[in-house]
Amino acid sequence: MPLELADHTILDTLERDLLTPPVLDIAVETAMALLRPDSAAAEAKRQGLLAEQAKVDGELGRLTEAVIEGGDVATFVKAIKTREQRKADIVSELALLAHVKAMEPGELQALQNGLRARLDDWCGLLRRQPIQGRQILRKLLVGRLTLTPEWLTACGVTTTRARPPWAACWPAASMLEPW
């Protein structure tokens, strides 16, 4: 099958099944909900992170003492680096929670608009830059796309349909067009 026909078929399937305004709206709303959980959920997350930070600090202290007392320094250093990385991740997550909590409604709306604009740009990129589009799709899609030639006897024309990996697990995809 020519690559151009495969690109066209795959992009048609993506646009029909996933890149529709309602699906993109759901994706943006889901992303925004993750950014602004209700205050109880955000506080529970913050408390969990603070508890984990205290635990990691304790582990770092014990590991430092173990290095001072002697032992396999390479093993201790590796463990210390792992704990320090986790501590840095926790600090970043706490800072993000604080930042999102402090955001004004207008800032959240601007963020939502920016996210939607990026999705729209990405959708256009798939058609304008097929090589970069293929690279992005390889990273995003789990599973394989199956292209199946179909013979339309009434017209005497062969067409190709893409069977996307999401068709089996996403009910809306199967409602759009029978396979």
N, C-alpha and C positions, 0 to 999 in steps of 0.2 A: 504494500500500500504506500502510495506517495506520502512523504512527510507532511506536505502542505494539506492534504486531505485529512490526515490524522489530526493535525493541529486544529483544523476547522471543526471537525466532528467533536473533539474533546471540548473545545471552547464553547460550542453550541450546547453541549450537555451541561457544562458548568453553569453557563448563563441561564439555562432553563431550570436547573434543579437547585442551585445554591446561590447564585449571584443575583437573585431577584430582590426587589426592594423589601418585601416582607421578611425574607431571611436575613438580609443585611441589617434591618432594623432590630431583629431579635439578637443578632450578634453584638450590635452596639449596646443594646440595653443590658445584655448579659455582662459585657465588659464593664459597663458603668455600675451595675449592681455589685460587682466584685470590688470596685473601687470605693464604693460608699455603702458599706454594710450598715445595718441599723446600729444605734449606739451600744446596745447590749452586746451584740456580736463583736463589734470593734473593741469594746472594753475587755471582753473575754479573750480575744486574740492578743491584746496588749498584755494582759495579766499572764497569759501563757508564755509569751515571749520573755517577759521579765523573769518569770520563774526559771525558764530555760537558761537565760543569761546568768542567773545566780548559780545554777548548777554547773555551767561551763566555767564560770569564774572559780568555783571550788575545785573542779577538775584541774584547771590550769595551776592553781596553787599547789595541789598535791603532786602534780607532775614536776613542777619546779623543785619541790622538796626532794623528790626521788632523784632528780639529776644531781642535786647538791650532795646527796648521800652516796651517790655512785650507782653503777649499774650500766646497762646497755644504753649509752647516751644516744646512739642513732635511733633506737626505738622510741625513746622519750621525746627526742626532738621532732620526730615524725608525728607523734601523738599531740605534741604541743602545737605544731603548725596546723593540724586538723582542727583542734579546738579553737585556735585563734581565728581561723577562717570562719568557723561557725559563729563565733562571737561577732565578727564583722558583719556577717549576714543578718544576725539578729538586730544589731544596731541599725542597719539599713532598713530592715522591715519596720522597726519602731519609728524611725524617722519618716518613712512613707505613711504610716498610719497617722502620725501627728500632722503631716502636711495635708493629707486628704481631709482630715477632721477640720482643719483650719480653712479649707477652701470655701469661698463664697459661692452661692448658687450660680452667679454669672460665670465664674471660673469653671465650674463643672459643666455648664452648658457649652462654653468655648471648647473644653476638652472633648465633649461629646461631638460637637460639630467638626473638630479637627480629626477625630477618629473616623467619622463618616466620610470626610473628604479623602482621607488616606485609603479607605476601602474603595471609594469610587476611582481614585487614581490607579489603584492596584488592578481593578477590573479592566480599565482601559489599557494598562500595561500588557496584560495578557495578549491582547490583539496586536498592539503596536510593536511589541518586542517579544516575539515568540521564543527566542532562545532563553532570555531571562525568565519569561513566563514558565517555561518547562522546568528551569532550575527551581523556581519557587514552588511549583506544584510537586516536584519530587520531595521537597522538604515537608510539605503540608499534608500530602495524601498518604494514608496508611493503606497498603494493599495496591493492587494493580488495576489499571484500566484495561478492559478487554474490548477490543474493536472487532465487531462482527459484520461482515458484508451481508447484505440482504438483497435479494432479487425481487423487484417489484414487477410482477408479471404483467400487470395492466399496462404499464408504460414501457416495459422492456429495458428498465434502467437498474443498475446496481447502485445501492446506497450503502452507507456504513453507519452503524449505531455504536455508541460507546456505552459499555456497561460499567458504570462507575462503582468503586468499592463501597460507596455509601448507599447504593440502591438497596442492598440487602438489609441494612439496619436502620434506614431512615424512611419511615412510612410515607412521608410526603413525596419522596422521590418516586415511589412505585405508583402513587396516585396520578402523577403527572402524565405518564405514558406507559402503557403496558409493554412488558418485555416479552 
